[in-house]
Amino acid sequence: MSTDTSLPTLEVGSQPPVLPLRTKLLFWLILGTLSVELAEVVSSSDPFPFFHLWGLIVTFPVYALHVLVLAYFVFGRKKATLPSLFLAGAILGMYEAYLTKVLWNPTWGESFTLQAGGVYVIQTAVLVLFWHPLLAFVLPVFFAENLFTSSSETFDALPRFAQKALRKRPVFFLAVVAFAVFGGIYQSGALRTLRLSLLSGASATAALFLLGGLWRWVRRGRSLSLRDVLPSKRQAAVLGAFLLVMYIVMGALLRRDALPRTLTPHLTVGGMYAILIVLLYFNLKHSSPWTGTGPSAIRDISVQTGLVLGGVFTLTSALFGLVGGNVKMVVVFGSWVVGCALGAALLIEGVVNAFRPGRRHG
C-alpha cells in the first residue's frame, strides 16, 4: 500500500474532505475488525474469525456492513447521542432473527426456554439489549473513533461524569484493564485449553495492530474525524445493497429448518424492527445539529491501550480457563443482568427522547 499524499489536512469539525476509497476501506477494516473481535472473539463464538473461510466471507462482512451502514445514519447531520448509538446497535442485533434464526431457535442457553410471541425471551434480551448494541456497535465505534481518528464525538456522547473520569489517564487505563479482564473471563467460559486462549487473544491482537500500523502509516498524522472516514451517501447505498444480498442469501440458506412456519414469530420480529427503527429516526430527528467536535481526549495513548487490552485479555482468558471455576459463570450471568439493565435504561431514554420533540438532546 502506497502512502496517500493526496489526503487533505483539515481541522476537526470543518467540511469533510473527499477521501480516496482505499483510505476509507482501511478504516472500515479496522472498524469491522473491532466489531468482530468484541462480539465474536470475546464471546468465543468464533475465537479465530480471521483464519478460516466462514469468518472472512460471512462473519466479518455481516458485522462490518451493519456497523458501517448504521453509522452512516447515526453520524448524519445531527449530533450522535448515546441512545441513538444504542438503538442502532440494537437494530444490528436483530440480525440474529433472519440471518442466524437464533431469536427463534437458539444455539445456546438451552436451559432458558421462556418464549413470548415466538421468540426466546432471555436470548433475545441478551443479544438485542446488551451484547450486540454495546459489544458489536457502541464500543467498536467508540474505540475506532477515539483511538484511530482525531475526533471525539462518541466520547462527548458519554454521561458527563464518565467523560470527566476517563479524561484522567490512570482512570482510563483502569477502565481498559477492567474491560479486558471481563472479556478474558467471559471468553474463558468456553475456551478450555491454555493453547486456544493464548492463540485466540494473540491472533486477534495481532490482526488489529497490523491494521492500526497500516492506518498510522497512511494517515501520517493528518487530522481526520470519524465522519471523514465513514461511508458517503453513495457508498452507504452500495454497502446497504451488499447487506441486503446477505440477508436474502443467508435467510434462505442458513439454518432453514429454524425459520418459523407460522406468522406470529415473524410479526413479533417485524414489530421489534419497526419500534427500533422509529425510535432511532425520532432520536436523530430531535437531536441537536452537529457543529463539530474537539480533538479526542485519549488518542495519544492508542498503542498503550491496544497492548493493555490485548495482553490482559489474553492472559486473563488463559488463567481463568485453567482455574476460573464458578467465577466464570458469575461473570457471564452477572454481565447479562447488568448489560440488559443498562440496555433497558438506554431504550427508555430513547423512548423519552423520541417523544419529547420540544427539547433537543445531545
N, C-alpha and C positions, 0 to 999 in steps of 0.2 A: 504494500500500500504506500503510495507516494504522499508526501506532505502536501496538504491542500493550502497553497498560498493565497487562494482567492477568497478565503474567509474574511469577512469584514470585522473590524473591531468596533463594537458598539457598547455603550453604557447600558446596563440592565434597566429595562423599562422603556427604552427607545423603540422605534419602529423595528419589528423583527427583520433580520436580514434574510435574503433568499439564499439558502444554503444548498450546495450540491447534494443530490440524493445520497451519494456514497457516504457523505459525512453524517447525514441523519441515520442512515442504515446502521452505522457502527453504534450510535447511541441507542437505537432501537434494540440492537442485540444485547446491550448492557441492561436495558430496562426489562426485556424479556427474560434474560438470564436471572436477574434478581427475583422476578416473579416466580419462575420455576423453582429456584433454589429454596426460597422461603416457603412456598406452598407444597412442593413435592419432596424435596430433599429433607427438610425438617420433619415432615410427617412420615418420612421413609416410605411413602407411596411409590417413589421412584428414586432410590439412592444414587443412581448413576444416569441421569436423564440425557447427558450429552455423549454417552458412549454406547448407544445402541440405536437402531434404526427407528423404532417406535418413538423414542424420546425426541429424536431430531425432526421427524416428519409429522408427528402428531402432538406430543406433549408440549414441546416448545412453541409451535405455531398457535395452538389453542390459547395459551396464556399470553403470548406476545401480541397476537391480533386483538384479543379482548382488551388488554391494557391500553394499547395504542388507540384503538377506536374510541373507547370510553374516555380516555384522557383528552382526546380531541374535543369532545363535547364539554367536559368539565372545565378545561382551560380555554374557553372561547373568549368572548368579550367581557365576561363577568369574572369577578374575583372568586377563586376556588375557596370553599369552606370545608370544614371537617365533615358536616353532614352530607354535603354533595359528594365528597370523596367516598364516604361510606356507602352511599346509595349506589354510586357507580360500581363499587366493589361487590355489593350485594347482587347487582344485575349480572356481573361476571360469575358469581357463584351459582346462578341459575342454570349455567351450562350443565350442571350435574343432573338436570332433568333430561332434555332431549339428546344430549351428546352421550353421557355415560349411563343414564337411566337410574342413577344411584338414589335420587329422591323417591323414586317409585319402588326400586328393588335394590336395597343397599348391599354392598360387598363387604361391609364391616359393621361392627356393633350389633351382632346377631341377637344379643340379649335385649336390645331396645326395640320392641315391636309395636309401640304405640303408633297408631295411624289416625289421620284425620283428612278427609277429602281425598283419600287415595295416596297421600304422601306420608312418609315416615317422619314423625314429628322431631325426634331427637336428632337424627341425621341431618334433616333439613335445617334445624336451628343452628347446629354446629357449622355447617357449610355456608349457609346464606347470611347468618347473623355475625359469625365470628371468623372462621378460617379464611374464606376467600376475600371478604371485604378488607380485612386487616393484613393478612399474610400475603395474599396474591395481588393486592392493588395498593392500599394506602401506604404500607411500609416500603414496597419496592419503588413507588413513585417518590416517596419521601427521601429514601436513600439515593436514588438516581439523581434527583434534583440537587440535594444539598451536598453530595459528595462528588458529583461529576459536572455540575454546571455552576454558574455564577449567581443564580437567583435563589430565593428563599421563600417562595410563595407557600409551599406546604408547611414550612416551619412557622410562618406567620399565621397559618390556619389553626395551629395548636392553641389550647387554652393559655391565657397569659401566664398562669403560674408555671406551666410546663415550659414555656419559652424562657422565662426568667431563670428557671433552674438549669435547663440544658445549655444556656449560653456560658455557663461555668464549666470549664474543661474537665475538672475532676468529676462533676456530676454527670456530664455527658459520657465519659468513659465508664463510669459505674453503671449507667443505664445500658451501655453497649455490652458490658460484661454480663449483666443480669439477663439480657435478652439472649446472649449466646449460650449461657448456662441453661436457660429454659429450653432453647432449641435443641441443645445436646441431650438433655434429659428426655425430651419428647421423642427424639429420634431413637434413643437407646431402647425404648419400649419395644421396638420391632427388630432392630439390628442387634443380634445376639452374639456376634463374634467381634473380637478386637480388630481383626483384619478388615472386616467390612466397614466398621465405624471409621477407622483411620483412612481407608481408601475413599470412602464417600465424602468425608469432610475435606480431605486434602484435594481431591479432584474438583470439587465444587469451588473451593477457594482459588485453585489454580486457574480455572476457567474464567472466573471473574477478574483476577489480577491480569491475565493475559489481555482481556478486552479493555480493562482500565488502563493498562500500559499503552495500548494502541491508541486509545482515546486521548490520553495525555499528550502523546506524540503528535497526533493530528491536530489537536486543539491548539497546542503551543501557547498556552496562557491567554488565549483570546477570551473576551468576555461574552459568553453565550448563556442565555437564560433557558429554562426548561421550555418555555413557549417557542423559542427559536428552533429547537430541535424536535419538536413534536410534529406530526404529520400536518400538511396543508389540507385544505378542503378537498382538493382533487386526490391527494394521496390517501386521505382517510376514506374516501369513497372506494378507491381500489382495494384498500385493506379490508373494508367492510364487505366488499364483494367476495374476497377470499374467505372471510369468516362465514359468510352465508353458504358458500360451497361446502365448507367443513361441516356446517350444521346439517346440510342436506345429505352428504355422504355418510357421516358418522351416525346421523339419526336413523338412516335406513339400514346401515350395515352393522354397527356396533351393538352387541347385546340385543338383537332384535326380539328375542323371546321376552325381554324385560319391559318392552314397550306396552303400556296398558291397552287393553282391548275394549275398555268401557270409557264412557265420556267424562265421568266425574273427575278422575285424576288429571285429565287434560284441562278441564275447566279450572281446577284448583291452581295448577301451574300458570295457566293463562292469566288468572286473576292476580297472582303474585307478580308476574311480569308487569301487568298493567299498573298495579299500585306503585311499584318501584319506579317505573318509567315516569309516571305522572308526578310523583314526589320529586324525582330528580329534575324534571322540567321546571316545576314551580320553584324549587330551591335555587336553581340557576337564574330563573327569571327575576326573582326577588332579591338576588344577591347584589352587592354594590358593584358598580362598574370597576373594571380592572384599570388601575392607573400606574402600574409598575410596581417593582419590588426592590428592596435593598439587597446588598450582597449577602450571600449565605454566611451564617454565623459559624458554620462548622466545616466549611470546605477545605480549610488549610490542614486538617488532620485526617484526610481521607485515607492515606496509606496506613497510618496507625490504626484507624478504625477497621480497615479491612483485615489487617493482621490479627487484631484482637478478636474480631468476630470469628474469623476462620479458625484461628488457633484454639480459642476457648471452646467453641462449638465442637470441634473435632475431639479434643481431649476429654471434654465432658461426656460426649456420646460414648467414647471408648470406655471411660471409667465406669459409668453407670450401666453400660451394657454388661459389665462383669459383676458389679457388686451393688447395683441400684436397689434391688429388692422391690418392696412396695412403694418406695419413693417415686418410682416412675409412674405408677398408676395414679398416685395422689396428684402429681404434677399434671398429668394428662387430663384427668377429670376435673381438677381444680381450674385448669385453664379454660375448659369448656364452660364452666359455670361463670367465671369472671368474664371471659370473652363474649359469651352470649348476653350477659347483663350489660356490658359496655355497648354491644351492638344494639340491644333493645333501647338503651338510652339515646344513642345517636339516631335511631329510627324515630323515636318520639320527638327528638329535636327537629328532625327533618320534617315531620308532620306539622309541628308548630310553625316552622319557618315557611312551609308551603302555603299555609292558610292564614298567614299574617302579612298580607301584601303591603299594608300601610307602613311597615317598618323594615327597611333594608337591613340585611345581616351580612356579616363578613367583614 
